[in-house]
């Protein structure tokens, strides 16, 4: 992921884990209830904590941009691979602490929709480079949904979006009922579900939105932007891997335009493994200057959890050390020869570990096996002796020159 982000000119960044709670609250929708407050154990009990662990990487990034505005060159592109925390009930795909990879671009003043398309294309390229199941990207535009809802006479746009975003989880009937419980008429609720059922791949599909009878400038703008962003699929390895899905709303309140989620194509019932979208006001709310942005996030922990659940992780010998070579010690008074071999390997970038003891060879080899080190090195003894290396995976032992030998890449 880092390689792909840097190929596209994104700068690595890491932000602090603890933020002001006031900066996080109100940005995550229902996620607000899952934010972990932080205070010292010896602190006086004073009710709510003023500090909190970040629940994503986008809000801290917006704060960073505002605080460092004068030192940045816009548009500013950054990527970040870091932990985040949410107070969720642990289960498959959901964790209280998780690792994710984000890439965002923030501009000063205005931001053309081409940046939205750039980020969706970056997400597509990055996912295609990973050894994971095929991911289908589902793209929508909140302007389209908001315009449609306003055309229906709905005023609580945020609340409606939050409920519609649950359609894949609870089903259309439950969404209709929840919308009606919030005061919508049956006709309004059913039309909200009807528009969410539409998938868009071309202009003909887009006409299905207009055929529902609601029309205004905001809806038209959102539809135009969605079709433009979907054009990113033209250069994708699999053009059908990016589709317009009007059921995608994204529960976070700061999104204002394009939104995207990605799911495993062959396992669509599993939750999204990546997401993102456009936010015009997230950083602007902390600054007098308008700082719109758009970003994407890949759930590393969730992907690994799903792959383990699906039995897709390749079983390998456990590696309890980064060392590629375990250098044996013939005898304690010959340890310097083993250390010399290790120093030579390290100078050439090969991680090496010298045995802690001069026990019998079998015992030293067992130690290497327990650590998961793939190679064992036998230093030369005497003037005519030769170095040998044993491949513990293949089981063969061959002569080796410590100045030229390289380990075989693991496939």
TIVORO-290802 format. One line per field, with one value per residue (C-alpha): residue in three letters; x, y, z. Coordinates in steps of 0.05 Angstrom, whole numbers, plus 32768, in hexadecimal, padded with zeros to 4 digits. Layout:
BEGIN
residuo (ALA; ...)
x (X; ...)
y (Y; ...)
z (Z; ...)
REM end
This chain:
BEGIN
residuo (UNK; UNK; UNK; UNK; UNK; UNK; UNK; UNK; UNK; UNK; UNK; UNK; UNK; UNK; UNK; UNK; UNK; UNK; UNK; UNK; UNK; UNK; UNK; UNK; UNK; UNK; UNK; UNK; UNK; UNK; UNK; UNK; UNK; UNK; UNK; UNK; UNK; UNK; UNK; UNK; UNK; UNK; UNK; UNK; UNK; UNK; UNK; UNK; UNK; UNK; UNK; UNK; UNK; UNK; UNK; UNK; UNK; UNK; UNK; UNK; UNK; UNK; UNK; UNK; UNK; UNK; UNK; UNK; UNK; UNK; UNK; UNK; UNK; UNK; UNK; UNK; UNK; UNK; UNK; UNK; UNK; UNK; UNK; UNK; UNK; UNK; UNK; UNK; UNK; UNK; UNK; UNK; UNK; UNK; UNK; UNK; UNK; UNK; UNK; UNK; UNK; UNK; UNK; UNK; UNK; UNK; UNK; UNK; UNK; UNK; UNK; UNK; UNK; UNK; UNK; UNK; UNK; UNK; UNK; UNK; UNK; UNK; UNK; UNK; UNK; UNK; UNK; UNK; UNK; UNK; UNK; UNK; UNK; UNK; UNK; UNK; UNK; UNK; UNK; UNK; UNK; UNK; UNK; UNK; UNK; UNK; UNK; UNK; UNK; UNK; UNK; UNK; UNK; UNK; UNK; UNK; UNK; UNK; UNK; UNK; UNK; UNK; UNK; UNK; UNK; UNK; UNK; UNK; UNK; UNK; UNK; UNK; UNK; UNK; UNK; UNK; UNK; UNK; UNK; UNK; UNK; UNK; UNK; UNK; UNK; UNK; UNK; UNK; UNK; UNK; UNK; UNK; UNK; UNK; UNK; UNK; UNK; UNK; UNK; UNK; UNK; UNK; UNK; UNK; UNK; UNK; UNK; UNK; UNK; UNK; UNK; UNK; UNK; UNK; UNK; UNK; UNK; UNK; UNK; UNK; UNK; UNK; UNK; UNK; UNK; UNK; UNK; UNK; UNK; UNK; UNK; UNK; UNK; UNK; UNK; UNK; UNK; UNK; UNK; UNK; UNK; UNK; UNK; UNK; UNK; UNK; UNK; UNK; UNK; UNK; UNK; UNK; UNK; UNK; UNK; UNK; UNK; UNK; UNK; UNK; UNK; UNK; UNK; UNK; UNK; UNK; UNK; UNK; UNK; UNK; UNK; UNK; UNK; UNK; UNK; UNK; UNK; UNK; UNK; UNK; UNK; UNK; UNK; UNK; UNK; UNK; UNK; UNK; UNK; UNK; UNK; UNK; UNK; UNK; UNK; UNK; UNK; UNK; UNK; UNK; UNK; UNK; UNK; UNK; UNK; UNK; UNK; UNK; UNK; UNK; UNK; UNK; UNK; UNK; UNK; UNK; UNK; UNK; UNK; UNK; UNK; UNK; UNK; UNK; UNK; UNK; UNK; UNK; UNK; UNK; UNK; UNK; UNK; UNK; UNK; UNK; UNK; UNK; UNK; UNK; UNK; UNK; UNK; UNK; UNK; UNK; UNK; UNK; UNK; UNK; UNK; UNK; UNK; UNK; UNK; UNK; UNK; UNK; UNK; UNK; UNK; UNK; UNK; UNK; UNK; UNK; UNK; UNK; UNK; UNK; UNK; UNK; UNK; UNK; UNK; UNK; UNK; UNK; UNK; UNK; UNK; UNK; UNK; UNK; UNK; UNK; UNK; UNK; UNK; UNK; UNK; UNK; UNK; UNK; UNK; UNK; UNK; UNK; UNK; UNK; UNK; UNK; UNK; UNK; UNK; UNK; UNK; UNK; UNK; UNK; UNK)
x (8000; 8038; 8059; 8019; 800B; 8052; 804F; 8016; 803C; 801E; 8048; 804B; 8030; 8020; 7FF4; 7FEC; 7FBE; 7F9D; 7F72; 7F46; 7F02; 7EE0; 7F04; 7EEA; 7EA3; 7E6E; 7E98; 7E8A; 7E3E; 7E2C; 7E76; 7E76; 7E5B; 7E99; 7ECF; 7EFE; 7F0A; 7F4F; 7F65; 7F9B; 7F8C; 7F9E; 7F72; 7F3A; 7EF6; 7ED7; 7EA4; 7EB3; 7EFB; 7F18; 7F46; 7F36; 7F55; 7F48; 7F13; 7F2F; 7F69; 7F43; 7F2E; 7F75; 7F90; 7F61; 7F79; 7FC2; 7FB5; 7F97; 7FCF; 8005; 7FE2; 801B; 804F; 8028; 8024; 7FDD; 7FC0; 7FE0; 7FE2; 7FF2; 7FEB; 7FE9; 7FEE; 7FDA; 7FAF; 7F6A; 7F39; 7EEE; 7EC5; 7EA3; 7E90; 7EC9; 7EB4; 7EC9; 7EDC; 7ED3; 7F09; 7F15; 7F5B; 7F6B; 7F9D; 7F88; 7FAA; 7F8F; 7FA0; 7F82; 7F8C; 7F78; 7F74; 7F70; 7F32; 7F11; 7F1A; 7F05; 7EDF; 7F1A; 7F3C; 7F02; 7F0E; 7F59; 7F4E; 7F1E; 7F50; 7F88; 7F5D; 7F50; 7F9A; 7FB0; 7F7E; 7F90; 7FD9; 7FC8; 7FC7; 7F7E; 7F3B; 7F1E; 7EFE; 7EC2; 7EBF; 7E79; 7E76; 7E3F; 7E37; 7E16; 7DFF; 7DD6; 7DB5; 7DAB; 7D8D; 7D5E; 7D49; 7D3D; 7D12; 7CE8; 7CE0; 7D0E; 7D32; 7D5B; 7D8E; 7DC5; 7D95; 7D79; 7DBE; 7DD3; 7D97; 7D9D; 7DE7; 7DCF; 7DA9; 7DDC; 7DDD; 7D93; 7D70; 7D3F; 7D01; 7D24; 7D3F; 7CF9; 7CDE; 7D16; 7D0C; 7CC1; 7CD2; 7CF8; 7CBA; 7CBF; 7C81; 7C7D; 7C85; 7CC3; 7CE3; 7CD5; 7CF2; 7D31; 7D39; 7D27; 7D5F; 7D8F; 7D82; 7D9D; 7DE2; 7E02; 7E34; 7E21; 7DF3; 7DB8; 7DBC; 7DBF; 7D7C; 7D5D; 7D69; 7D46; 7D0C; 7CFA; 7CDE; 7D09; 7D34; 7D5D; 7DA0; 7DC3; 7DAC; 7DC3; 7E07; 7E11; 7DFD; 7E2E; 7E67; 7E57; 7E5A; 7E9C; 7EBC; 7EA3; 7ECC; 7F09; 7EF5; 7F09; 7F52; 7F46; 7F5E; 7F16; 7EE6; 7EAB; 7ED0; 7EB8; 7E6D; 7E3C; 7E14; 7DE1; 7DD9; 7E1D; 7E15; 7E4E; 7E3A; 7E6F; 7E51; 7E8B; 7E82; 7E64; 7E6A; 7E8A; 7E88; 7EA6; 7EA8; 7ECA; 7EB4; 7ED0; 7EAC; 7EA4; 7E91; 7E61; 7E41; 7E82; 7E88; 7EAF; 7EFA; 7F07; 7EE1; 7EE9; 7ECB; 7ECA; 7EC8; 7EC2; 7EBB; 7EE2; 7F22; 7EFE; 7ED9; 7F1B; 7F34; 7F19; 7F35; 7F0E; 7F36; 7F0F; 7F2A; 7F1D; 7F3B; 7F38; 7F45; 7F58; 7F49; 7F88; 7F72; 7F2D; 7F4B; 7F7B; 7F42; 7F16; 7F4F; 7F5D; 7F12; 7F0E; 7F4C; 7F73; 7FB1; 7FEC; 8009; 8053; 8086; 807D; 80B1; 80C3; 80FE; 810E; 8150; 8157; 8197; 81A8; 81F4; 820A; 8243; 8274; 8292; 8294; 82DC; 82C7; 828C; 82B2; 82B1; 8265; 825F; 828A; 825C; 821F; 8240; 8250; 8208; 81EB; 8217; 81F6; 81B0; 81A4; 8188; 81B2; 81B0; 81EA; 81DA; 81DA; 81FC; 822F; 8203; 8200; 81ED; 81AA; 8196; 81AC; 8185; 8148; 814F; 8150; 8112; 80ED; 80FD; 80E6; 812A; 812D; 8179; 81B0; 81F8; 8233; 8272; 82B2; 82E3; 832E; 8354; 8338; 82F1; 82B5; 8276; 8235; 81EC; 81B1; 816C; 813D; 8101; 811F; 814B; 818B; 81CF; 8200; 8242; 823A; 8264; 8251; 8266; 8237; 8201; 81B8; 817A; 8147; 8109; 80CD; 8093)
y (8000; 8030; 8022; 8032; 8071; 808B; 8079; 80AA; 80E1; 80DB; 80EF; 80C2; 80E0; 80C9; 80F1; 80EC; 80B6; 80E3; 811D; 8150; 812F; 816E; 8166; 811E; 8124; 8136; 811D; 80D2; 80CE; 808F; 8084; 80BB; 8087; 805B; 808E; 807D; 80B5; 80BB; 80D5; 80C8; 8093; 80C6; 80FC; 811B; 80FE; 8136; 8114; 8110; 810B; 8146; 8117; 80DB; 80A7; 80B5; 8088; 8093; 80B6; 80EA; 8118; 811A; 8128; 8164; 817F; 8175; 819C; 81D7; 81DA; 81D5; 81FD; 822E; 81F6; 81CD; 81D1; 81C7; 819A; 8172; 8127; 80FA; 80B1; 8094; 804D; 804E; 8031; 804C; 8039; 8030; 8015; 7FDF; 7F99; 7F6E; 7F3E; 7F29; 7F69; 7F97; 7FA5; 7FD7; 7FE4; 7FDE; 7FF1; 8017; 803A; 807D; 80AA; 80F0; 812F; 8173; 81B3; 81FD; 8222; 81F5; 81AD; 8192; 8150; 8133; 8128; 80FB; 80D2; 80D1; 80B4; 807E; 806B; 8069; 803C; 800E; 800A; 7FFE; 7FC6; 7FA4; 7FA2; 7F7C; 7F30; 7F30; 7F1B; 7F4A; 7F88; 7FA9; 7FF5; 8012; 805D; 808F; 80DA; 80F9; 8135; 8106; 80E8; 812A; 8149; 810E; 8111; 815C; 8150; 8121; 8158; 8137; 8169; 813A; 8129; 8111; 80E4; 80C6; 80B9; 8094; 8066; 8059; 8048; 800B; 7FEC; 7FB6; 7FA4; 7FA4; 7FA0; 7FCD; 7FBE; 7FD0; 8010; 8024; 8018; 8040; 807A; 807A; 8078; 80BA; 80DA; 80CB; 80B5; 8070; 808E; 80B5; 8079; 804B; 807C; 8082; 8037; 8036; 8066; 803F; 8000; 801F; 800D; 803A; 8025; 8053; 808E; 805F; 8048; 8090; 809D; 806D; 80A0; 80D7; 80A8; 80A7; 80ED; 8118; 814D; 8189; 81AA; 8186; 8141; 8152; 8169; 812A; 80FE; 8121; 811A; 80D1; 80C2; 80E7; 80C1; 807F; 808F; 807A; 8033; 803C; 8033; 7FFD; 7FB6; 7FA0; 7FD7; 7FB7; 7FBB; 8004; 800E; 8043; 8029; 805A; 8030; 8049; 8086; 807F; 808C; 80C1; 8106; 812B; 810F; 8141; 8123; 80E4; 80A8; 8063; 801F; 7FDF; 7F97; 7F53; 7F40; 7EF7; 7F06; 7F43; 7F35; 7F46; 7F8F; 7FC2; 7FBA; 8001; 8042; 808D; 80CB; 8117; 8147; 8191; 81AB; 817E; 81A7; 81E8; 81E4; 81EE; 8226; 8266; 824B; 8218; 81D7; 81A1; 815A; 8114; 80D4; 8088; 8056; 800C; 7FE2; 7FB8; 7F94; 7F85; 7F6A; 7F3D; 7F25; 7F14; 7EF0; 7EC6; 7EB7; 7EA2; 7E76; 7EA0; 7EAC; 7E81; 7E59; 7E65; 7E55; 7E87; 7EBE; 7ED5; 7EFE; 7F26; 7F01; 7EDA; 7EB6; 7E93; 7E8E; 7E52; 7E55; 7E1A; 7E29; 7E65; 7E73; 7E75; 7EA5; 7EDF; 7EB8; 7EB3; 7EFD; 7F0F; 7EE9; 7F0D; 7F51; 7F43; 7F2D; 7F6A; 7F99; 7F7D; 7F87; 7F3E; 7F38; 7F07; 7EEC; 7EC9; 7E8D; 7E9E; 7E5C; 7E2B; 7DEF; 7DB2; 7DC4; 7DA1; 7DCC; 7E0C; 7DF8; 7DEB; 7E31; 7E4D; 7E25; 7E3E; 7E85; 7E78; 7E8B; 7E6C; 7E63; 7E49; 7E5D; 7E30; 7E5C; 7E40; 7E1F; 7E21; 7E3D; 7E0A; 7E08; 7E23; 7E46; 7E20; 7E35; 7E08; 7E18; 7E00; 7E03; 7DDB; 7DB0; 7DB6; 7DD0; 7DF0; 7E16; 7E61; 7EA0; 7ED3; 7F0C; 7EF9; 7ECA; 7EE2; 7EBF; 7EA5; 7ED2; 7EB3; 7EA7)
z (8000; 8012; 7FCF; 7FA8; 7FCF; 7FC4; 7F7A; 7F77; 7F9B; 7FE1; 801D; 805B; 809B; 80E2; 8112; 815D; 8178; 81AC; 8195; 81B7; 81C0; 81A7; 8164; 815B; 8176; 8142; 8107; 810A; 810D; 8134; 813E; 8173; 81A4; 8197; 81A5; 81DD; 820F; 822E; 8271; 82A4; 82D9; 830E; 82F0; 8318; 8304; 82DC; 82AE; 8264; 824D; 8225; 81FF; 81D3; 81A5; 815C; 813B; 80F5; 80D3; 80AC; 80E5; 8102; 80BC; 80B4; 80F7; 80E1; 80A0; 80C5; 80F8; 80C3; 808C; 8080; 8077; 8044; 7FF9; 7FDE; 7FC4; 7FFD; 7FF4; 802E; 8041; 8087; 80A2; 80EB; 8122; 8133; 816B; 8171; 81AC; 8183; 8198; 817D; 8146; 8100; 80DB; 8117; 814A; 8182; 8168; 811E; 80E9; 80AC; 8071; 805A; 801F; 801A; 7FF1; 800D; 7FE3; 7FF4; 7FDE; 7FAB; 7F95; 7F52; 7F4F; 7F28; 7F6B; 7F7F; 7F41; 7F4E; 7F94; 7F7D; 7F47; 7F7C; 7FA8; 7F6D; 7F5A; 7FA2; 7FAE; 7F6D; 7F83; 7FC3; 7FC8; 7FE0; 7FC1; 7F8C; 7FA9; 7F89; 7F93; 7F9E; 7F91; 7FA0; 7FA9; 7FE6; 7FBD; 7F93; 7FD0; 7FF4; 7FB5; 7FAE; 7FF8; 7FF3; 7FB6; 7FE1; 8015; 8048; 8076; 80A3; 806F; 809F; 80C6; 8086; 806A; 80AA; 80A5; 805A; 8066; 808E; 8054; 8046; 8090; 80A3; 8060; 8039; 8063; 80A4; 8085; 806F; 80B5; 80D6; 80A6; 80B6; 8100; 80F5; 80D6; 808C; 8067; 8049; 8003; 8017; 8039; 7FFF; 7FCD; 7FF7; 7FF3; 7FA9; 7F96; 7FC2; 7F99; 7F59; 7F3E; 7F09; 7ED4; 7E9C; 7E88; 7E7C; 7EC4; 7EDB; 7EB9; 7EEB; 7F22; 7EFB; 7EEB; 7F35; 7F2A; 7F59; 7F38; 7F52; 7F47; 7F80; 7F68; 7F21; 7F3A; 7F63; 7F28; 7EFA; 7F2D; 7F38; 7EED; 7EE8; 7F23; 7F06; 7EC7; 7EF1; 7EE0; 7E98; 7EAA; 7EDD; 7ED1; 7EDA; 7EC4; 7EE8; 7F2A; 7F35; 7F35; 7F4C; 7F87; 7FA3; 7FE2; 7FFA; 8027; 805A; 80A2; 80B2; 80B2; 8092; 804C; 801B; 7FD5; 7FB9; 7FE8; 7FDA; 7FFB; 7FE6; 7FF3; 7FE0; 7F9F; 7FB2; 7FFA; 7FF6; 803A; 805D; 8072; 8048; 8046; 802E; 802B; 8020; 8004; 7FFA; 8035; 8025; 806C; 809B; 809C; 808B; 80CE; 80F1; 80C4; 80A4; 8062; 803A; 8039; 8013; 800F; 7FF6; 8010; 8013; 804B; 8048; 8085; 808C; 80CC; 80AF; 806E; 8094; 80C2; 8086; 8062; 80A0; 80A7; 805E; 8064; 8031; 805A; 8045; 807E; 8088; 80BD; 80F6; 80F5; 813B; 8123; 80E4; 80DD; 809B; 80B2; 80F3; 80FA; 8122; 8154; 8151; 8195; 81C3; 81B2; 8169; 8173; 8152; 8110; 8114; 8126; 80EA; 80BC; 80D9; 80D2; 8089; 807A; 809D; 8075; 8037; 8054; 806A; 80B0; 80D9; 811F; 8142; 816E; 81B8; 81C9; 81AF; 81BD; 8190; 8148; 814D; 8188; 8165; 8127; 8152; 816E; 8127; 8116; 8153; 813E; 80F7; 80D8; 8092; 808D; 80BB; 80AD; 80BD; 80C1; 80A1; 80D0; 80C5; 8089; 8057; 8073; 804D; 8061; 8059; 805E; 806C; 8050; 8088; 805A; 8020; 804D; 8024; 8039; 8007; 8006; 800B; 8007; 803C; 800E; 7FD5; 7FEF; 7FEF; 800A; 7FD9; 7FD8; 7FFB; 7FCA)
REM end
